[in-house]
Amino acid sequence: MRESVGDYPVLIKVSGAQMLDGGYELTDTIVFCRKAEKEGLIDAITVTGGWHESPVEQISFYVSKGAYAPLAGAVKKYTSVPVIACNRIQDAETAERILEEGMCDFVGSARAFLADAHYVEKLQKQEMFNPCQACNHCIMDVLKGKELHCAFCPEAGNEYMENQRRKIATRKEVLVIGGGPAGMYAAKKSAERGFLTTLVCKEDQLGGQLNLAKLPPRKEEIGTFVSYLEHTLKALGVNIILGKEADVDFVMEKKPYFTVLATGSEPVIPQLEGLDTATYELAQDVLQMDADALKPYGEGQIVIVGGSSLGLEVAEFLVEKLPEAKIKILEANSRMGAELGAMARPMLNGLKQAGVQTMCDTKMTSFEGKKVMISIGGQPFFVTADHLILACGSEPVSTNEIAMALMDERLSYAVVGDADHVADVDEGLKSVFELFSRFYLA
């Protein structure tokens, strides 16, 4: 390549260490880079950490911000060409810290531009930007040969479509019911299209399910996405009404041009014999408990019914707050956290190291006091639960009453997010984006 391009700069990208049994280590990388520099083959080095097959996480939220910058620092120590540090550098504070500590000459960031195409411009202007959540949805799709996308920014990859949408000058009003991620995003897209937009939220704060999603360990950054959306809505002039449940009378009084029903979801309580007399807590409520409320969980056996992402995250939450807690997770399906894909691996590994027991293919049949009656392969067993936590998923909050009223008045509406069908934030935001992609002023 050097022979082909002459003096044109050639950058090489290396993993500081492969992090695989029998793989190359940092010392090998340094020898390799020194040789490439000595022979005049390279003009700069980009240093990452690990590899996609590595059992160690590289770039998810399980990795601390800038955690692999020391690998770049080691390469920089033994080379003289500029060194670029990468992996989990998605905000100005992390970038400046790494530069000030002398671990590199430049920092590299990629996914931050998927979450917000104007990332650097906003940093320069000290404006709020849509932060990358390191959820790895983008990477998981690419590794499967699918089209790249961002879970928290449906516009990524669809900018050509967005650029064709001109803002309209209109006095027509769009009413959004629900202050969760789908509702907030719907209000954002509506206001960007030029509609007078009102967002009604029955809670006293915006965020919906994301206010719970940010409570497990390492998930606190999700709160920054809520803050970004709230900031954006205010900047767009959206009328936000908190602490108000939008009923039929409210909607009929407004008679909006278009209504978005984003009322979200609510916990599922299984209809099983004996549960009505058992003592239990919902996983959503446990996540909001303070230290005093959690203290009793430090003694006795905790049984979490449900091994989806919610059940696993509650277990992580309890392990962090009460390292001595004894926890069992029961899941009817053959895999724990099946919907998490590759992100289930670090979660399950951490829970296993903490002594949490997981039981798949375990069907709950009934409850008798502190006994959870189960069936495994058709054979009856039971487990004792001193503390029973239900993490049995969610179901849409019914929008039938308002929807029927709107249809009776021949007023247009759409149901989005969990109110349509329960899914993750990725699918919820995508449903809103697709709605407003085909939503035109009549």
N, C-alpha and C positions, 0 to 999 in steps of 0.2 A: 504493500500500500504506500509506503514511503516513496518508493521508486516511481509510483504512478502520479502522486500529487506534489512531489518536490517539497518546497518550503511551506506548503499549506498546512496549518495546524492539524495534528493528529492526536485525538484524545483516546485513551483506553479506559474501559470500565472493568474493574475487578472486584471480586468479593474478598474482603480482607481475610476471611477464613471460611472454608466451605461448611464447617460445622456438621460433618458427616463422619462416621467411623471409617477410617482409612483415607479420608479426604485431605486436601492440602490445608496447611495451617498458615498463620500470620507470617511466620518466618519464611515460608515458601513464597508467599505473595511479595514480600519485601525483596527477596533475591530476584524474582521474576521482574519486578518493576525497575530495580537497579540496572539489570542487564538491558532492558528495553531502553532505558534512558541513556546508558553508556554508549549504546550503538546508534543513538540518534533517531530512534524509531518513533518516539512519542514526545508530545509537548505538554501534556497534562494528564493527570490520573484521577478518575472518579472511583471512590471506594465505598462499597456497600458492605453488607454483612450477611452471611448465610447463603442459602440457596432454596429454591422452592421445595426441594425434597428434604430439606433439613428438618429434624425433629424440633429444632429451636425456632421460635417465632422470629420473623424478620421485621415486619412492618405493621402488624395489627396493634390494637390498643393494649395488648399484653406486653408490648415493648415500650419502655420509657422513652420519652422524647429525646432524640439525639443519642440514644444509647450506644450506637455503633460508631459514633464519631471518634472514639479513641483508636479504632482500627486505622482510620484515616490519619490520626495523629502519629501513629507508629510509622506508617508509610512516609509521611512528610519528614519525619526525623532522619530518614535514611535516603531521601531523594531531594533533588533541588528544583524539579519542575513543579508548577502549581498543582495543588492537591484539592480535590472537591469532595466534601463529606456528604453522604446521603443516608437515607433511612430515617423516617419519623422526624423530619424537620419541616414542620408545617405552620410555624408561627414565627413572628419576628423575635420574640424573647429567646426561643431555643436557638435560632440562627445566630443572633448576636452573642449569646453565651459561648457557643462553640468557636466562633471567630475570635472572641476576646481571649479565650483560653489557648489560642494558638494551635488548635488541632487541624486547621485547614486554611486554605487561602480563599476558598469559595464554598458556599453551601449549595446543594442541589435539592430541588423539590419538584415533584411531578404531580402527585395526587391532589395537592392543594389547588392546582389549576383546574382539576375536574370539578371540585366542589365550588370553586368560584373563579371564573375565567379572568376576573379583574383583581385577582389576589394581590399581586405586587403593586398595582396602581393604588389599591386601597390602603396597603401598608404605607406607601409613600405619603398619602394624604391623611394617614392616621384615621381612616374610616373603618367601621365595622365590616367584616367580611364573613362569608359563609365558611365555617371551619371544617376541614376534613376530619371525619370521625374515626379514621383508621379501622373501619368496619370490614374492609377487604372484599366488599361485594364486587368492586371493579376487578380486582385481581382474580377472584374465583371465576368470574365469567370469561375473562381472557384465557385462563388456563384450560377452560372447557371449549375453547374455540368459538365462544359467543361474542356478540358485539359488546364493546366496552360501554359501561354506563356508571353513573354515580348514584348511590342510594339516596343521598341527601340533596341531589341537584339533577332533576330530570332533564334540565336544559342541556346538560353535557352531551355532546354529540348531536344535538338537535338545534344548534345555533342557527343553522341555515333557515330553519323553520321560524325561529323566534324573530330573526331579522326581517322576515316578510310580514310580520304583524305590526301594523302601525297603530299608535294610540288613537282612540276615537274621542271625539268631542261630543259628549252626550250627557243628558241629565237622567238617564235611565238608571235605576238602582238594582244592584245585585245584593241579595241578603244571604249571608252565610251563617248557618246555625251549627255551632260547635267550635270550640277553641283549641282542639288538638292539632297535631301536625297537618292533617288533611285540611281541616278548616282554615288554619292560618295560611297555608299555602294557596288554598282556593281564593282567599281574600287578597293575597298578594297578586295572583294572576289576574283577578278581576280588576283590581285597581290599575295594574300595568296596562290592561286593555283600554282603560279610560272610563270605566263605569264608576258611578257613585257606589261605594261599597260599605256595607254595614256588617260587622261580625258580632254575633251574640254568643256569649259563653256563659253557661250556668254556674261555672266555678268562679272563684274570686281571682283566679290567675290563669293565664294562657299556658298551653303546653300539653294538656290532656295526659295521655299515657306516657309521654316522654318525661313527665315529672316523676314517674315511678322508674322508668328505664334508666334514669341517671343515678339511681341510688345504689345499685350493686357495685362492687369494687371495679375500679378502672373505667367506669362508665360515666363519670361525672361530666366529661366533656360534652355529653349530649345536651346538657343545660345551655351550652353556648349556642347551639343551633336554635333553641327556643328564643334565646335573647336576640339572636340575629333576626329571626323572623319578626319578633315583636318590634324591634327597631325599624325594620323595613316597612312594616305596616303603618307605623306612625309617620314615617317619612313620606309614604304614599298618600297620606290623608285618610286612611281607613277609619271609619267610625267604630270604635271598639266599645261594646257594652258588656261589662263583667257582672257576675252575680245575678244574671237574669235568665230564666228558662223560657225559651221562645215557644209558646203554645199556639194553638190554632188562632185564638183571638188576636194575638200579637201579629202573627203573619198576615191575617186577613185585614187588619187595620193598615198595614204597610202596603199590601198588594204589590210586591216587587215585580220588576220585569223578569227576574230570574232568581230562583232560590237554590242554594246548594245545601243539601242535608248531610252534614258531617258530624253526626251526633256520637260517633265512636262506638265503643263496645263496653260490656260489663262482664264480670266474672261468671263462669259457669259453675253451678253447684250440682253435682251429680245426684240423680234421683235413685239413691240406694237405700236399702232397708237399714234402719238403725241410725242413719246419719242425723236425722232430726233430733235424736236424743243425745248424740255424741257432742263432745266439746271440741271445737276446731277453730282455726283462724284461716282467713284467706291469705294467700301469698302476698297479694297487693297490700294488705294491712300490715303484715309482718315487716315488709320493706320500710314502712314508715314509723316503726317503733323506735323509741329512744332506749337508752341504756337500761333504765329502770324497768321498762316493760319487757325487755329482752332477758333480763337476769334469770328468771325461772327456767328459761330454755337451756341454761348451762347444766342442768341436772336432769337425768332421765333420758329416755329415747325419743328423738324427734323423727317422725315419719312424714315425708313429703309425698303427697299423692300427685303424681304428674312429673314426667321427666323431660318435658319440652324445655325451651330456653327459660321460661319463667321459673320452673322448678329448680333448674340448675343454678340460676342466678340467685334465687333465695338461699340455696345451699351455700353458695359463695359468700353471700352477705352474712350468714350466720357463722361461717367459719372465720371470717375476718373479725366479727364482733365477739364471738365466743369460741376461741380455738379448741376448747375442751369439749365442745358439744358433740354428742353422738347422733349421727344423722343417717337415715336410710331414705333412698328415693325409689319409689315404685312407679314403673312405667309399663303400660299395657302393650306398647309396640316393641319391636325387636331391637330398636336403637334409641339411645338417649340423645336428645337434642338433634333429632334427624333433620329438622329444618335449618339448623345452623351450618350444615356443610362442614368445611374444613375448620371453621371456628369452634366446633365442638371439641376438637382434639386438645387444645391447651386447657380448656375449661375442665374437661373430664380428667386430664392428667393431674391438674391441680387439686381437684376434689379427691382423687385417689390417694395422692400424697398426704392429704389432710385426714385420711381415714374414713371418708364418706363411702358408705356402701350403696351400690346401685343394683337394682333388680329389674331387668327387662322381661318382656313376655309375662308380665305379672298383672292379672286382671283382678280388680277390686270387686267383691261380690256383695259384701254387707259390712256393718259395723256393730260390734257388741261391746259397749263400754269403751275400754281402752284397747280392745282387740280389733284389728283391721283384718277381716276375713278375705283371703285372696285365693286365686286359682292359678296354678302354674302347670301347663300341659294337661289341664283338665283335672288335676289333683288338688284337693282343698288343703290349705294351710292357713296360718294366721301369723301376724306380727303384732307385737305390743307397741302401742303409741302412747307415751306419756304426754306428748305434744303432737297434735295432728294438724298438718298444714295442707290446705287444698290448693293445688296449682293445676287445675283441670282445664285451663284455657279460658277463652272468652267467647261471647256471642254478640252479634250486633244489637245495639239499642234500637228498638222498634221506631220506625218513622212513619208507620202506616196512617196514623191519625192526621198528621200534617200533610202527608202525600195525598190522601183522599180529598182533603179540603182544597188543596191546590188544583187537583184534577177537576173537582166540581166547578171551580172558578175558571177553568181552562188557563191556568197559570203554569208556566214552564218550570221544571225543577230537575235536579239530578241528585243521586245518592252516591257518595264517594267514601273512600277509606273504609274503616272498620264497620261503618254503618251499612255498607253494601255487603261486604264479607270480610271476616277477620283475617288480617295478613300483617306482614311487617311494615315498617315505615317506608321501605323502598317501594313496595307495591301500592301503598296508600297514596304516596306523592305522585307516583306514575299515573294513577287513575285520574288525579286532578289535572295533571299536565295534558293527558290525552283529551280530557273534557274541554279544556280551554284552547286546545289546538284546533278544535272543530267548532268552537263557539264564536259566532259572528253576530253582529248587530243586525237585527231584522229591519 
